[in-house]
Amino acid sequence: MRGTTNGSTLRRVRAAVSAAVVVCAITAVTPTVATAAAPGPPVATSGPGVAAGAGAGAGAGVGVGVERVSVATDEGYGAASITPDGRSIVFMSLANGPQQGGNAVYVRDRRAGQTRTEPMVEGWTPAISGDGKQVAANAPRQGMTAERIQQHSLDLGLLPVTCGRCNQPSLSADGRYLAHGSLRYPGWLRNVVVADRNGGHQIIASFGHSAPARPSISGDGRYVAYQDLAYQNEGVYLWDRTTGTTSAPLEGPSKSASLVQLSDNGSKVVYLSGPDTYVHDTGSGTAQVVPGVTGVAIDPTGRYLLYAPNGTSGPSLVLRDLLTGTDETVSDQPATAEVDSVSADGRDVVFQSAADGIVPGDTNGKPDVFVRSFF
């Protein structure tokens, strides 16, 4: 299923322009393809593992169609996020690691055609900085059930662990700021913390419970959205580094809500309340309602919402242009996605699916990570 005529026409115009740029780019430079560091070969740009229409340039993040990011056949993959420019994708294996029960973390550079393994080795729910140079993930502590966060930089290597009971990482664009949840002792109560790679950290919220806060930080590190479970009602809040203040519940006092994601530019906060999705504008203080759907992620500009329709029929993932109201089908087979799964302007969407018919040659019968490029 496609969007309305106007939405489809706009995508075709964009695709035509992109194709012209691709021809020039391929004439000037041919990307080097190296052996993947992760299990399995690097993703191809044609043949098995690439859907019709992906063609040349898919590995550079400029092709139109679907490609499979994880191509190893010995284990499943999931929990993927993409950088705003669509170049880098972080994802994890679903197989338990050999030592602590975590999962291997990988980063796919679509332009270089390389997949690297992060030194953290075993982790959950990985996050990637906007420039693709840093990755953070939950990781089990040696011999303990409590979690920590490990952060790795291409330039600086494995960064010091600043929290012994922390999880739910969210990175700023340059990786300087790391927002995360932490548990304080005694009582195992929840804090929301922003750590500065240059030194120090700031507790921006403290709760009398241990429920997930799911912090989401803006690209410049100014804003952090999080949720608080208070009086058995979930509320969504927005912290502003510049003013040092925190907003009242964005959804107002009359209903509860749970956080989905803050857009990279800090302009929109997506949250769920009842059967509907709300997109809160941080400038005007108003919210756009998208009824009857479950919001999953929003693109860095705050214009494109990835959602799952509430129902058993139809596509499993849809991308909506909030400005025009047009929809694009991301997957018409069973699929899921995480926060930070949409690149800027809704160009690319990364998702997970165990379906075997999304691209040719995917017959491993395990969950894989895919990226759909619209233009």
C-alpha positions in Angstrom: 0.0 0.0 0.0 1.3 3.5 -0.9 0.3 6.9 0.4 -2.0 9.3 -1.4 -1.3 10.6 -4.9 0.4 13.7 -3.6 2.7 11.8 -1.2 3.6 9.3 -3.9 4.3 12.0 -6.5 6.6 13.8 -4.0 8.5 10.6 -3.3 9.0 9.9 -7.0 10.4 13.4 -7.6 12.8 13.0 -4.7 13.8 9.6 -6.0 14.5 11.0 -9.5 16.7 13.8 -8.0 18.5 11.3 -5.8 19.1 9.0 -8.7 20.8 11.8 -10.6 23.0 12.5 -7.6 23.9 8.8 -7.3 25.0 8.6 -11.0 27.4 11.5 -10.4 28.6 10.1 -7.1 29.3 6.7 -8.6 31.2 8.2 -11.5 33.5 10.1 -9.1 34.1 7.6 -6.3 33.5 3.9 -5.9 33.1 2.9 -2.2 35.6 0.3 -0.9 34.0 -2.9 0.3 35.9 -4.7 3.1 35.3 -7.9 4.9 32.8 -7.6 7.7 33.9 -7.8 11.3 30.6 -9.2 12.4 29.5 -12.8 11.6 28.7 -13.3 7.9 29.7 -11.3 4.8 29.1 -7.6 4.2 25.7 -6.6 2.9 25.5 -6.8 -0.9 24.0 -4.1 -3.1 22.5 -6.6 -5.6 21.6 -10.3 -5.6 20.3 -12.2 -2.5 19.6 -10.0 0.4 18.7 -6.9 -1.6 15.1 -6.3 -2.7 14.2 -5.3 -6.2 14.7 -1.6 -6.6 17.6 -1.3 -4.1 20.2 -1.5 -6.8 23.6 0.2 -6.8 24.1 2.7 -4.1 22.0 0.9 -1.5 25.1 0.3 0.6 25.8 4.1 0.6 22.3 4.8 2.0 21.1 6.4 -1.3 19.3 3.5 -3.0 15.5 3.0 -3.1 14.2 -0.3 -1.8 14.9 -2.7 1.0 18.2 -4.2 2.1 19.1 -6.7 4.8 21.6 -5.3 7.1 22.3 -8.6 9.0 23.1 -11.4 6.7 24.7 -14.1 9.0 22.7 -17.3 9.1 23.6 -18.6 12.6 21.7 -16.3 14.8 18.9 -13.6 14.9 19.3 -9.9 15.1 17.3 -6.9 16.4 17.1 -3.7 18.4 18.4 -1.5 15.6 18.8 2.3 15.3 20.1 4.5 12.5 22.0 7.8 12.3 20.2 10.9 11.0 22.2 10.7 7.7 21.2 7.1 7.2 24.8 6.0 6.9 25.3 3.9 10.1 23.1 1.4 11.8 23.7 -0.1 15.2 22.1 -3.5 16.0 22.6 -6.5 18.3 22.5 -10.2 18.1 19.7 -12.1 19.8 21.9 -14.9 20.9 23.3 -14.9 24.4 27.0 -14.0 24.7 29.5 -16.7 25.9 30.3 -15.0 29.2 27.6 -12.8 30.8 24.4 -13.5 29.0 24.5 -10.3 26.9 24.4 -9.8 23.2 27.0 -8.8 20.6 26.7 -5.3 19.3 27.5 -4.3 15.7 27.6 -1.2 13.6 27.0 -1.3 9.9 28.6 1.5 7.8 26.4 1.5 4.7 28.7 3.8 2.7 31.9 1.9 3.4 30.1 -1.5 3.1 31.6 -2.6 6.4 30.2 -4.1 9.7 32.3 -3.7 12.8 31.9 -5.4 16.2 31.9 -3.1 19.2 34.4 -3.9 22.0 31.6 -3.9 24.5 30.8 -7.4 23.0 27.7 -8.1 25.1 24.9 -5.6 25.5 21.2 -4.8 25.2 19.4 -1.9 23.6 22.3 -0.2 21.9 22.3 3.5 21.1 24.4 5.4 18.5 25.5 9.0 18.4 24.2 11.1 15.5 27.7 11.2 13.9 27.9 7.4 14.1 31.2 7.6 16.0 30.0 6.4 19.4 27.9 3.5 20.6 26.5 2.9 24.1 24.7 -0.2 25.3 23.5 -1.8 28.5 25.8 -4.6 29.6 25.6 -7.1 32.5 28.2 -6.7 35.2 30.6 -9.6 35.7 29.0 -12.1 38.1 26.0 -9.8 38.9 22.5 -9.2 37.6 22.8 -5.4 37.8 23.5 -3.6 34.6 26.0 -1.0 33.6 26.5 1.1 30.4 29.5 0.7 28.2 30.3 3.4 25.7 32.8 3.1 22.9 34.2 5.8 20.7 36.0 5.3 17.3 38.4 8.1 18.4 38.8 7.5 22.1 38.2 3.7 22.4 36.2 2.2 25.3 35.2 5.1 27.6 35.2 4.7 31.4 32.0 3.3 32.9 30.4 6.0 35.1 27.5 4.1 36.5 27.3 0.6 38.1 23.5 0.3 38.1 22.5 2.1 34.9 20.6 1.3 31.7 18.5 2.9 28.9 21.3 4.9 27.2 20.5 7.8 24.8 23.4 9.7 23.1 23.7 13.2 21.8 24.8 13.9 18.2 28.5 14.0 19.0 28.3 11.5 21.9 29.4 14.1 24.5 26.2 13.7 26.5 24.8 10.4 27.6 21.3 10.3 29.2 20.4 7.2 31.1 18.4 5.7 33.9 20.2 4.6 37.1 19.2 2.9 40.3 20.2 4.3 43.7 20.8 2.3 46.8 19.1 1.7 49.2 15.7 1.0 47.9 16.7 0.6 44.2 14.9 3.8 43.3 15.2 5.4 39.8 17.2 8.5 38.8 17.5 10.1 35.4 21.1 11.2 34.7 23.0 13.1 32.1 26.7 12.3 32.0 29.2 14.6 30.2 32.0 12.8 28.4 34.2 15.8 29.4 33.6 15.1 33.0 30.8 15.1 35.6 27.2 14.2 35.6 23.9 15.7 36.5 20.8 14.1 38.1 17.8 15.7 36.4 15.1 13.6 38.1 14.7 11.3 41.1 11.8 9.0 41.6 10.4 7.0 44.5 10.1 3.9 42.3 12.2 1.8 40.0 10.1 1.9 36.9 11.9 2.6 33.6 12.3 6.3 32.8 13.3 5.8 29.1 15.2 9.0 28.7 15.6 10.5 25.2 18.2 13.3 24.6 18.2 15.8 21.8 21.1 16.0 19.4 22.6 19.1 21.0 22.2 17.7 24.5 19.9 20.6 25.6 16.7 18.6 26.1 15.9 15.3 27.7 12.5 13.8 27.6 11.6 11.1 30.2 8.7 9.4 31.8 7.7 9.1 35.4 5.4 6.6 37.0 3.6 8.7 39.7 0.5 7.7 41.6 0.1 4.8 39.1 -0.2 7.2 36.2 2.6 7.6 33.7 3.6 11.2 32.9 6.0 12.6 30.3 8.4 15.4 31.1 10.9 17.6 29.3 14.1 18.9 30.9 15.9 21.9 29.5 19.6 22.3 30.1 19.7 26.0 29.2 17.0 27.0 31.7 17.6 24.2 34.2 13.9 23.6 34.4 11.6 20.7 33.8 8.1 21.0 32.3 4.9 19.9 33.9 3.5 16.6 32.4 3.2 17.3 28.7 -0.1 15.4 28.4 -1.7 17.5 31.1 -3.2 16.4 34.4 -6.3 14.7 33.0 -4.6 11.6 31.5 -1.5 9.4 31.8 1.1 8.9 29.1 4.3 7.0 28.3 7.2 8.3 26.3 8.2 7.1 22.8 10.9 9.5 21.7 12.2 13.1 21.6 13.2 14.3 18.0 16.8 14.9 17.5 16.2 18.7 17.0 14.2 18.8 20.2 11.1 20.2 18.5 8.8 17.2 19.0 8.1 14.7 21.8 6.1 11.6 20.9 4.1 9.9 23.6 1.3 7.4 23.9 -1.9 7.9 25.8 -4.8 5.5 25.6 -5.2 4.1 22.1 -3.7 7.2 20.5 -0.3 8.7 19.7 0.5 12.4 20.4 3.2 14.5 18.9 3.9 17.4 21.3 5.4 20.6 19.8 7.9 22.0 22.3 7.7 25.4 20.8 3.9 26.0 20.8 3.1 23.6 23.6 0.3 22.0 21.5 0.0 18.3 20.5 -1.0 16.7 17.2 -3.1 13.6 17.7 -2.6 10.5 15.5 -5.6 8.4 16.5 -5.7 4.6 16.7 -2.0 3.9 16.2 1.0 3.1 18.4 3.9 5.5 17.7 7.3 3.8 17.5 9.8 6.5 16.5 10.1 10.0 14.9 12.7 11.3 12.5 15.3 13.8 13.6 13.4 16.8 12.1 10.1 15.9 13.9 8.2 15.6 10.7 7.9 11.9 10.0 6.3 9.5 12.5 6.9 5.8 12.4 3.9 3.9 13.8 2.3 0.5 14.1 -1.5 0.5 13.3 -3.7 -0.8 16.0 -5.3 -3.9 14.4 -4.6 -7.3 13.0 -4.9 -6.5 9.3 -2.9 -4.2 7.0 0.8 -3.3 7.3 2.8 -3.7 10.5 4.8 -0.5 10.2 3.9 2.8 8.5 5.7 6.1 8.0 3.5 9.2 8.2 4.3 12.7 7.0 2.8 14.7 9.8 2.8 17.8 7.6 0.8 16.4 4.7 -0.9 13.4 6.4 0.3 11.0 3.8 1.5 7.4 4.7 4.1 5.1 3.3 4.2 1.4 4.1 7.5 0.4 5.7 6.6 -3.3 6.1 3.5 -5.2 5.1 4.8 -8.3 6.9 5.2 -8.7 10.7 7.9 -6.4 11.8 9.0 -4.2 14.8 11.2 -1.2 15.3 12.9 0.8 18.0 13.4 4.5 18.8 15.9 6.4 16.5 14.9 4.1 13.6 14.1 6.8 11.1 16.7 8.9 9.3 16.3 12.6 8.6 13.3 13.6 6.4 12.0 10.0 6.5 14.5 8.8 4.0 15.4 5.5 5.6 13.7 3.3 8.2 15.4 0.4 10.0 13.3 -2.4 11.4 13.4 -6.0 12.5 11.4 -9.0 11.2 11.5 -12.8 11.2 9.6 -12.9 7.9 11.5 -14.6 5.1 9.9 -12.8 2.1 11.1 -9.3 2.6 14.2 -9.6 0.4 15.3 -12.5 -1.9 17.5 -15.1 -0.3 16.5 -14.6 3.3 15.7 -18.1 4.3 17.5 -18.4 7.6 14.2 -18.5 9.5 15.5 -16.0 12.1 14.9 -12.4 12.9 16.9 -10.0 10.8 17.5 -6.3 10.5 16.4 -4.5 7.4 16.5 -0.9 6.1 13.9 0.5 3.7 15.0 3.6 1.7 12.2 5.7 0.2 14.3 8.0 -2.0 
